[in-house]
Amino acid sequence: MRKVISFVLASILALSVANTSYAQYNKIEYTASNGNLKLVQVDVRDDVTVMYFTYVSSGNDSLAIGGDIEVKSKGSYRTISLKKYANITSVKDNAARIRFKKAGEKLNFALIFSKFPVAKEFSIIETPVTSLPPMLNVKNIQIDTSSRVDFIDAEKFFAEAPMAATGTKVINGAVAQVVSDKGLSIMVTNSYIAQFGRYQRFFFDIENKTGRSVEFRESGVGITAVYKDGKVRAMTPVPVSEIKGRVTGQEVVGGILFAGAMVSTVYTITAISTPGMNLTTNNWANNFSQTMFALDGAAQANFAKHPEKFKKMLEEFYIKDGMIKDNSTFGCFFNVREDKSIKQIIIKLMINGEVYDFSFDLKHTF
């Protein structure tokens, strides 16, 4: 997610230089629309007001910022819009919701607004945009400004109850599984591909905001097929040499690089074939169409004349070991052979000391 912990922590901690009117309070009265939500502390800094929350799960529930969030002060028509957030996801950013597995699980997060007077009563109002009710409405907030406490150590606060967001997206027919955890945003997309053979293709799109480089290893990817008869078998990626061996100019001209209605983004010849360019973008959650390698007419014509360029592109982005630098994205894909008797494939990714599972019910046609 674009506003992950490290990004916002820098914004919060950069305001720690003591030179003006800072104040912080934890004696607060309020009415929350969600009984699982607690407003822990309000820190008023030089130019922002940071509100720290703890959410305690009731079991098998989820949380995210839904619509716009504003502060409305009693007796004033002025509203203060949300500037940033930390350790929570937002539906508006097309991000996965934070999902809890059991009752009692906690999430610590912060909402950051422009500085405003907190001495008089105010409310936090979230605009509903989904079928779920607003989760972050907190009304009639009254702060006892006669007593002050130390600033919250934001980094420690978030680390005590970190974010782990998971979810499934179906975008124009393409199935994507998404995870955000410890500064990594991971998306895995599945699609049926009739390109130089018949395959199930899986594309990893990873954004690293951990503050350090993260290693991606091909050996850290496990592939398990679940068959319709209940049998379970391990699978391995098709060698890229097999796919490259089937590439001919006529196939490129024929347009079989397209995957019908699933493709919504078209890449130009420059964007897709320039050495060193990554297929991924900063907006990792919308990159599903990159699994299709969609090309416009000019790109197809170019590759038809120079199929070696297309082979080079396949080689560059096919799964292999790589280092994902901080504040960068990484993309790779692999194919497994199509088999209509397989109903589900489970991808297990070991990365950054954690293991993540991605489960896909297969489609066997476009």
Backbone hydrogen bonds in HBPLUS format (Angstrom, degrees):
<---DONOR---> <-ACCEPTOR-->    atom                        ^
c    i                          cat <-CA-CA->   ^        H-A-AA   ^      H-
h    n   atom  resd res      DA  || num        DHA   H-A  angle D-A-AA Bond
n    s   type  num  typ     dist DA aas  dist angle  dist       angle   num
A0008-VAL N   A0004-VAL O   3.26 MM   4  6.53 168.1  2.27 161.6 164.7     1
A0009-LEU N   A0005-ILE O   2.74 MM   4  5.78 162.1  1.77 166.0 172.3     2
A0010-ALA N   A0006-SER O   3.30 MM   4  6.34 155.2  2.36 138.0 142.5     3
A0011-SER N   A0008-VAL O   2.94 MM   3  4.98 116.2  2.36  96.3 112.4     4
A0012-ILE N   A0008-VAL O   2.87 MM   4  6.23 157.0  1.92 156.6 163.2     5
A0013-LEU N   A0009-LEU O   2.75 MM   4  5.83 175.0  1.75 162.5 163.3     6
A0014-ALA N   A0010-ALA O   3.02 MM   4  5.77 140.1  2.18 133.2 142.7     7
A0015-LEU N   A0012-ILE O   3.09 MM   3  5.64 158.1  2.14 111.7 118.6     8
A0016-SER N   A0013-LEU O   3.14 MM   3  5.39 154.4  2.20 117.6 117.2     9
A0022-TYR N   A0020-THR O   3.00 MM   2  6.07 120.0  2.37 115.1  99.2    10
A0023-ALA N   A0044-VAL O   2.87 MM  21  5.07 156.2  1.93 146.8 151.6    11
A0044-VAL N   A0023-ALA O   2.60 MM  21  5.07 161.5  1.64 166.1 171.8    12
A0149-VAL N   A0024-GLN O   3.16 MM 125  5.75 154.1  2.23 132.4 139.2    13
A0025-TYR N   A0042-VAL O   2.87 MM  17  5.35 160.8  1.91 148.9 155.0    14
A0042-VAL N   A0025-TYR O   2.90 MM  17  5.35 161.1  1.94 155.3 161.6    15
A0144-ASP N   A0027-LYS O   3.00 MM 117  5.55 174.3  2.00 169.2 169.3    16
A0029-GLU N   A0142-GLN O   2.91 MM 113  5.16 166.2  1.93 150.6 155.3    17
A0142-GLN N   A0029-GLU O   2.79 MM 113  5.16 160.6  1.83 151.3 156.3    18
A0031-THR N   A0139-LYS O   2.86 MM 108  5.15 156.3  1.92 154.2 156.7    19
A0139-LYS N   A0031-THR O   2.78 MM 108  5.15 162.2  1.81 158.1 152.1    20
A0033-SER N   A0137-ASN O   3.03 MM 104  5.55 171.5  2.03 154.1 155.9    21
A0037-LEU N   A0034-ASN O   3.08 MM   3  5.66 168.3  2.09 121.6 125.1    22
A0056-VAL N   A0036-ASN O   2.98 MM  20  5.16 161.9  2.01 141.4 146.2    23
A0038-LYS N   A0054-THR O   2.88 MM  16  5.24 149.6  1.98 150.5 160.0    24
A0054-THR N   A0038-LYS O   2.92 MM  16  5.24 154.2  1.99 148.5 156.6    25
A0040-VAL N   A0052-TYR O   2.79 MM  12  5.52 139.2  1.96 143.2 155.1    26
A0052-TYR N   A0041-GLN O   2.90 MM  11  5.31 173.6  1.91 165.1 167.0    27
A0043-ASP N   A0050-VAL O   2.83 MM   7  5.11 165.4  1.85 157.0 159.3    28
A0050-VAL N   A0043-ASP O   2.82 MM   7  5.11 166.9  1.84 158.4 157.4    29
A0045-ARG N   A0048-VAL O   2.84 MM   3  5.36 161.9  1.88 171.4 177.3    30
A0115-LYS N   A0047-ASP O   3.08 MM  68  4.99 146.1  2.20 115.1 110.0    31
A0049-THR N   A0113-PHE O   2.85 MM  64  5.23 159.0  1.89 138.0 144.3    32
A0113-PHE N   A0049-THR O   2.96 MM  64  5.23 172.7  1.97 151.6 153.6    33
A0051-MET N   A0111-LEU O   2.89 MM  60  5.28 174.6  1.90 161.0 162.8    34
A0111-LEU N   A0051-MET O   2.94 MM  60  5.28 156.0  2.00 148.6 155.7    35
A0053-PHE N   A0109-PHE O   2.84 MM  56  5.42 173.8  1.85 163.0 163.9    36
A0109-PHE N   A0053-PHE O   3.05 MM  56  5.42 158.1  2.10 140.4 147.0    37
A0055-TYR N   A0107-LEU O   2.83 MM  52  5.14 161.6  1.86 149.5 155.9    38
A0107-LEU N   A0055-TYR O   2.89 MM  52  5.14 140.5  2.05 143.2 153.7    39
A0057-SER N   A0105-GLU O   2.73 MM  48  5.22 172.1  1.74 164.9 166.1    40
A0104-GLY N   A0057-SER O   2.87 MM  47  5.22 172.8  1.88 140.0 139.0    41
A0100-PHE N   A0061-ASP O   2.85 MM  39  5.50 175.6  1.85 169.2 168.1    42
A0063-LEU N   A0098-ILE O   2.81 MM  35  5.15 144.6  1.94 140.6 152.3    43
A0098-ILE N   A0063-LEU O   2.90 MM  35  5.15 162.5  1.93 158.1 154.1    44
A0065-ILE N   A0089-THR O   2.86 MM  24  6.18 173.5  1.86 148.2 150.1    45
A0091-VAL N   A0065-ILE O   2.83 MM  26  6.00 171.8  1.83 169.0 168.5    46
A0127-THR N   A0068-ASP O   2.77 MM  59  5.24 164.2  1.79 158.0 163.7    47
A0082-LEU N   A0069-ILE O   3.00 MM  13  5.62 142.3  2.14 170.9 162.0    48
A0070-GLU N   A0125-ILE O   2.94 MM  55  5.37 160.0  1.98 148.1 153.6    49
A0125-ILE N   A0070-GLU O   2.82 MM  55  5.37 169.0  1.84 164.0 166.8    50
A0071-VAL N   A0080-ILE O   2.75 MM   9  4.91 152.4  1.82 138.0 147.6    51
A0080-ILE N   A0071-VAL O   2.95 MM   9  4.91 156.5  2.01 137.6 145.2    52
A0072-LYS N   A0123-SER O   2.90 MM  51  5.32 161.0  1.94 151.2 157.6    53
A0123-SER N   A0072-LYS O   2.84 MM  51  5.32 148.9  1.93 140.0 150.2    54
A0076-SER N   A0073-SER O   3.17 MM   3  5.54 154.1  2.24 136.0 132.2    55
A0074-LYS N   A0121-GLU O   2.87 MM  47  5.59 178.8  1.87 150.9 151.3    56
A0083-LYS N   A0112-ILE O   2.81 MM  29  5.66 159.8  1.85 156.7 162.8    57
A0084-LYS N   A0112-ILE O   3.26 MM  28  5.12 160.3  2.30 134.4 139.1    58
A0112-ILE N   A0084-LYS O   2.99 MM  28  5.12 166.8  2.01 149.0 144.6    59
A0086-ALA N   A0110-ALA O   3.07 MM  24  5.21 154.4  2.14 143.4 145.2    60
A0110-ALA N   A0086-ALA O   3.11 MM  24  5.21 156.7  2.16 142.7 146.9    61
A0093-ASP N   A0090-SER O   3.11 MM   3  5.44 145.2  2.24 104.7 113.9    62
A0095-ALA N   A0090-SER O   3.44 MM   5  5.90 158.7  2.49 145.9 147.4    63
A0094-ASN N   A0091-VAL O   2.87 MM   3  5.05 152.4  1.94 115.4 117.2    64
A0166-THR N   A0097-ARG O   3.15 MM  69  6.18 132.4  2.39 163.7 159.6    65
A0105-GLU N   A0102-LYS O   3.40 MM   3  6.15 165.1  2.42 134.5 135.7    66
A0108-ASN N   A0161-ALA O   3.06 MM  53  5.23 169.0  2.08 141.3 138.9    67
A0122-PHE N   A0141-ILE O   3.16 MM  19  5.26 152.2  2.24 135.7 143.6    68
A0141-ILE N   A0122-PHE O   2.74 MM  19  5.26 154.0  1.80 167.6 166.9    69
A0124-ILE N   A0138-VAL O   2.65 MM  14  5.01 171.0  1.66 156.6 159.2    70
A0138-VAL N   A0124-ILE O   2.96 MM  14  5.01 157.2  2.02 137.4 144.9    71
A0157-PHE N   A0153-ASP O   2.86 MM   4  6.00 160.1  1.90 159.2 166.1    72
A0158-PHE N   A0154-ALA O   2.98 MM   4  6.20 165.4  2.00 158.3 159.5    73
A0159-ALA N   A0155-GLU O   3.09 MM   4  6.18 156.1  2.15 142.1 149.3    74
A0160-GLU N   A0156-LYS O   3.06 MM   4  6.21 137.8  2.24 145.2 154.5    75
A0161-ALA N   A0158-PHE O   3.21 MM   3  5.60 139.4  2.39 106.8 116.3    76
A0165-ALA N   A0180-SER O   2.82 MM  15  4.92 155.5  1.88 147.0 150.9    77
A0180-SER N   A0165-ALA O   2.77 MM  15  4.92 145.6  1.89 139.5 144.6    78
A0167-GLY N   A0178-VAL O   3.01 MM  11  5.36 135.3  2.21 150.6 150.5    79
A0178-VAL N   A0167-GLY O   2.95 MM  11  5.36 169.4  1.96 151.1 153.7    80
A0169-LYS N   A0176-ALA O   2.75 MM   7  5.02 165.1  1.77 154.9 158.0    81
A0176-ALA N   A0169-LYS O   2.73 MM   7  5.02 164.4  1.75 159.0 159.3    82
A0171-ILE N   A0174-ALA O   2.85 MM   3  5.15 151.7  1.93 153.3 150.8    83
A0174-ALA N   A0171-ILE O   2.94 MM   3  5.15 163.9  1.97 120.0 119.7    84
A0190-ASN N   A0175-VAL O   3.05 MM  15  5.69 159.2  2.10 159.7 165.7    85
A0177-GLN N   A0188-VAL O   2.85 MM  11  5.26 162.8  1.88 151.7 156.4    86
A0188-VAL N   A0177-GLN O   2.86 MM  11  5.26 159.6  1.90 153.4 160.4    87
A0179-VAL N   A0186-ILE O   2.81 MM   7  5.12 151.4  1.89 152.4 158.5    88
A0186-ILE N   A0179-VAL O   2.75 MM   7  5.12 166.8  1.76 156.6 161.4    89
A0181-ASP N   A0184-LEU O   2.89 MM   3  5.35 152.8  1.96 149.4 157.3    90
A0184-LEU N   A0181-ASP O   2.97 MM   3  5.35 167.5  1.99 120.5 123.8    91
A0209-LYS N   A0183-GLY O   2.76 MM  26  4.66 148.9  1.85 145.2 151.9    92
A0185-SER N   A0207-GLU O   2.96 MM  22  5.02 163.6  1.98 148.5 153.1    93
A0207-GLU N   A0185-SER O   2.79 MM  22  5.02 162.7  1.82 149.2 155.4    94
A0187-MET N   A0205-ASP O   2.87 MM  18  5.11 147.0  1.98 142.1 152.5    95
A0205-ASP N   A0187-MET O   2.86 MM  18  5.11 151.7  1.94 155.5 160.2    96
A0189-THR N   A0203-PHE O   3.06 MM  14  5.17 155.6  2.12 139.1 146.4    97
A0203-PHE N   A0189-THR O   2.99 MM  14  5.17 151.4  2.07 139.5 148.4    98
A0191-SER N   A0201-ARG O   3.07 MM  10  5.41 145.8  2.19 145.7 152.7    99
A0201-ARG N   A0191-SER O   2.85 MM  10  5.41 177.1  1.85 169.1 168.4   100
A0193-ILE N   A0199-TYR O   2.85 MM   6  5.21 177.1  1.86 153.1 154.1   101
A0199-TYR N   A0193-ILE O   2.84 MM   6  5.21 169.0  1.86 158.5 162.3   102
A0195-GLN N   A0197-GLY O   2.90 MM   2  5.21 106.0  2.47 156.6 164.0   103
A0338-GLU N   A0198-ARG O   3.20 MM 140  5.61 165.1  2.22 131.7 127.1   104
A0200-GLN N   A0336-VAL O   2.87 MM 136  5.36 163.0  1.90 157.4 163.2   105
A0336-VAL N   A0200-GLN O   2.89 MM 136  5.36 155.0  1.96 151.3 159.6   106
A0202-PHE N   A0334-PHE O   2.96 MM 132  5.61 166.3  1.98 167.8 172.3   107
A0334-PHE N   A0202-PHE O   2.97 MM 132  5.61 148.1  2.07 152.8 162.9   108
A0204-PHE N   A0332-CYS O   2.77 MM 128  5.41 159.4  1.82 166.3 173.2   109
A0332-CYS N   A0204-PHE O   3.14 MM 128  5.41 151.3  2.23 141.1 148.4   110
A0206-ILE N   A0330-PHE O   2.86 MM 124  5.15 171.7  1.87 157.7 160.5   111
A0330-PHE N   A0206-ILE O   2.78 MM 124  5.15 144.1  1.91 147.0 158.1   112
A0208-ASN N   A0328-SER O   2.93 MM 120  5.63 175.5  1.93 174.1 174.2   113
A0327-ASN N   A0208-ASN O   2.69 MM 119  5.43 133.2  1.91 141.6 154.4   114
A0214-VAL N   A0324-ILE O   2.85 MM 110  5.10 161.5  1.88 141.8 146.8   115
A0324-ILE N   A0214-VAL O   2.73 MM 110  5.10 172.3  1.73 161.6 161.2   116
A0216-PHE N   A0322-GLY O   2.75 MM 106  5.16 171.7  1.76 169.1 168.8   117
A0322-GLY N   A0216-PHE O   2.84 MM 106  5.16 159.6  1.88 150.7 152.4   118
A0220-GLY N   A0217-ARG O   2.91 MM   3  5.21 151.9  1.99 106.9 116.1   119
A0221-VAL N   A0218-GLU O   3.15 MM   3  5.63 161.5  2.18 118.2 119.5   120
A0350-MET N   A0220-GLY O   2.80 MM 130  4.84 154.2  1.86 139.7 148.0   121
A0222-GLY N   A0348-LYS O   2.76 MM 126  4.84 164.6  1.78 146.2 151.7   122
A0348-LYS N   A0222-GLY O   2.85 MM 126  4.84 165.5  1.87 142.9 146.8   123
A0235-MET N   A0223-ILE O   2.87 MM  12  5.24 159.0  1.92 141.1 141.1   124
A0224-THR N   A0346-ILE O   2.97 MM 122  5.14 158.1  2.02 148.4 154.8   125
A0346-ILE N   A0224-THR O   2.82 MM 122  5.14 162.6  1.85 153.1 158.5   126
A0225-ALA N   A0233-ARG O   2.72 MM   8  5.27 172.4  1.72 169.1 167.9   127
A0233-ARG N   A0225-ALA O   2.96 MM   8  5.27 158.3  2.00 147.2 154.3   128
A0226-VAL N   A0344-GLN O   2.76 MM 118  5.07 170.9  1.76 160.3 159.0   129
A0343-LYS N   A0226-VAL O   2.95 MM 117  6.02 151.2  2.03 150.1 157.8   130
A0344-GLN N   A0226-VAL O   3.20 MM 118  5.07 153.1  2.27 147.8 149.0   131
A0227-TYR N   A0231-LYS O   2.82 MM   4  5.26 172.1  1.83 163.5 165.4   132
A0230-GLY N   A0227-TYR O   2.88 MM   3  5.27 159.7  1.92 116.1 119.9   133
A0228-LYS N   A0341-SER O   2.89 MM 113  5.77 159.5  1.93 169.6 169.4   134
A0238-VAL N   A0335-ASN O   2.73 MM  97  5.56 168.6  1.74 156.5 159.9   135
A0242-GLU N   A0239-PRO O   3.02 MM   3  5.53 138.8  2.20 110.8 120.5   136
A0244-LYS N   A0240-VAL O   2.93 MM   4  6.16 171.0  1.94 158.7 161.4   137
A0245-GLY N   A0241-SER O   2.97 MM   4  5.97 145.8  2.08 137.7 146.5   138
A0246-ARG N   A0243-ILE O   3.01 MM   3  5.41 152.8  2.09 109.2 117.6   139
A0247-VAL N   A0244-LYS O   3.20 MM   3  5.33 163.0  2.23 107.7 113.0   140
A0252-VAL N   A0248-THR O   3.38 MM   4  6.75 154.7  2.45 149.3 155.5   141
A0253-VAL N   A0249-GLY O   3.04 MM   4  6.36 161.4  2.08 152.8 157.9   142
A0254-GLY N   A0250-GLN O   2.89 MM   4  6.08 146.5  2.00 144.2 153.8   143
A0255-GLY N   A0252-VAL O   3.10 MM   3  5.57 162.2  2.13 111.3 116.9   144
A0258-PHE N   A0255-GLY O   3.17 MM   3  6.02 172.8  2.18 123.2 125.4   145
A0262-MET N   A0259-ALA O   3.29 MM   3  5.83 147.5  2.40 137.8 134.1   146
A0263-VAL N   A0260-GLY O   3.28 MM   3  6.15 164.4  2.31 122.5 125.5   147
A0267-TYR N   A0294-ALA O   3.44 MM  27  6.24 166.8  2.45 129.7 133.4   148
A0272-ILE N   A0268-THR O   3.15 MM   4  6.32 147.1  2.26 151.7 160.2   149
A0273-SER N   A0269-ILE O   3.11 MM   4  5.80 137.9  2.30 139.3 146.5   150
A0277-MET N   A0274-THR O   3.16 MM   3  5.83 166.0  2.18 141.5 143.3   151
A0286-ASN N   A0283-ASN O   3.12 MM   3  5.97 168.3  2.14 127.6 131.0   152
A0287-ASN N   A0284-TRP O   3.30 MM   3  5.47 163.9  2.32 118.1 116.8   153
A0290-GLN N   A0287-ASN O   2.98 MM   3  5.64 158.3  2.03 121.3 128.1   154
A0291-THR N   A0288-PHE O   3.17 MM   3  6.03 167.0  2.19 122.0 125.5   155
A0292-MET N   A0289-SER O   3.02 MM   3  5.58 160.0  2.06 113.7 120.0   156
A0293-PHE N   A0290-GLN O   3.25 MM   3  5.34 153.8  2.32 103.3 110.3   157
A0300-GLN N   A0296-ASP O   2.98 MM   4  6.30 161.4  2.01 158.0 163.7   158
A0301-ALA N   A0297-GLY O   2.96 MM   4  6.17 163.3  1.99 151.5 155.9   159
A0302-ASN N   A0298-ALA O   2.99 MM   4  6.17 153.3  2.06 143.8 151.1   160
A0303-PHE N   A0299-ALA O   2.92 MM   4  6.16 166.1  1.94 155.2 158.4   161
A0304-ALA N   A0300-GLN O   2.81 MM   4  5.97 144.9  1.93 146.3 157.0   162
A0305-LYS N   A0301-ALA O   3.18 MM   4  6.43 148.0  2.29 141.1 147.6   163
A0306-HIS N   A0302-ASN O   2.90 MM   4  6.11 138.8  2.07 139.6 152.7   164
A0309-LYS N   A0306-HIS O   2.91 MM   3  5.72 150.2  2.00 124.2 131.1   165
A0310-PHE N   A0307-PRO O   3.02 MM   3  5.13 117.8  2.43  96.5 111.5   166
A0311-LYS N   A0307-PRO O   2.98 MM   4  6.35 156.3  2.04 151.2 158.1   167
A0312-LYS N   A0308-GLU O   2.93 MM   4  6.13 148.5  2.03 140.4 148.6   168
A0313-MET N   A0309-LYS O   2.98 MM   4  6.30 149.7  2.08 143.5 151.4   169
A0314-LEU N   A0310-PHE O   2.96 MM   4  6.29 158.1  2.01 151.3 156.8   170
A0315-GLU N   A0311-LYS O   2.98 MM   4  6.23 159.9  2.02 147.3 152.6   171
A0316-GLU N   A0312-LYS O   2.92 MM   4  6.14 151.1  2.01 145.0 152.9   172
A0317-PHE N   A0313-MET O   3.15 MM   4  6.35 155.3  2.21 152.9 157.2   173
A0318-TYR N   A0314-LEU O   2.93 MM   4  5.78 123.5  2.26 147.3 159.0   174
A0333-PHE N   A0317-PHE O   2.92 MM  16  6.33 147.5  2.03 155.5 164.9   175
A0319-ILE N   A0333-PHE O   2.83 MM  14  5.33 137.2  2.01 158.7 155.1   176
A0342-ILE N   A0339-ASP O   2.96 MM   3  5.72 168.7  1.97 125.4 128.5   177
A0362-LEU N   A0343-LYS O   3.12 MM  19  5.68 152.1  2.20 125.1 133.5   178
A0345-ILE N   A0360-PHE O   2.94 MM  15  5.38 155.7  2.00 150.4 157.3   179
A0360-PHE N   A0345-ILE O   2.95 MM  15  5.38 158.0  2.00 149.9 157.1   180
A0347-ILE N   A0358-PHE O   2.75 MM  11  5.02 169.6  1.76 157.1 157.9   181
A0358-PHE N   A0347-ILE O   2.80 MM  11  5.02 150.0  1.89 151.1 159.4   182
A0349-LEU N   A0356-TYR O   2.82 MM   7  5.19 166.9  1.83 157.9 160.4   183
A0356-TYR N   A0349-LEU O   2.81 MM   7  5.19 160.9  1.84 146.9 152.7   184
A0351-ILE N   A0354-GLU O   2.88 MM   3  5.52 152.5  1.95 159.1 166.4   185
A0354-GLU N   A0351-ILE O   3.03 MM   3  5.52 167.7  2.04 120.3 124.3   186
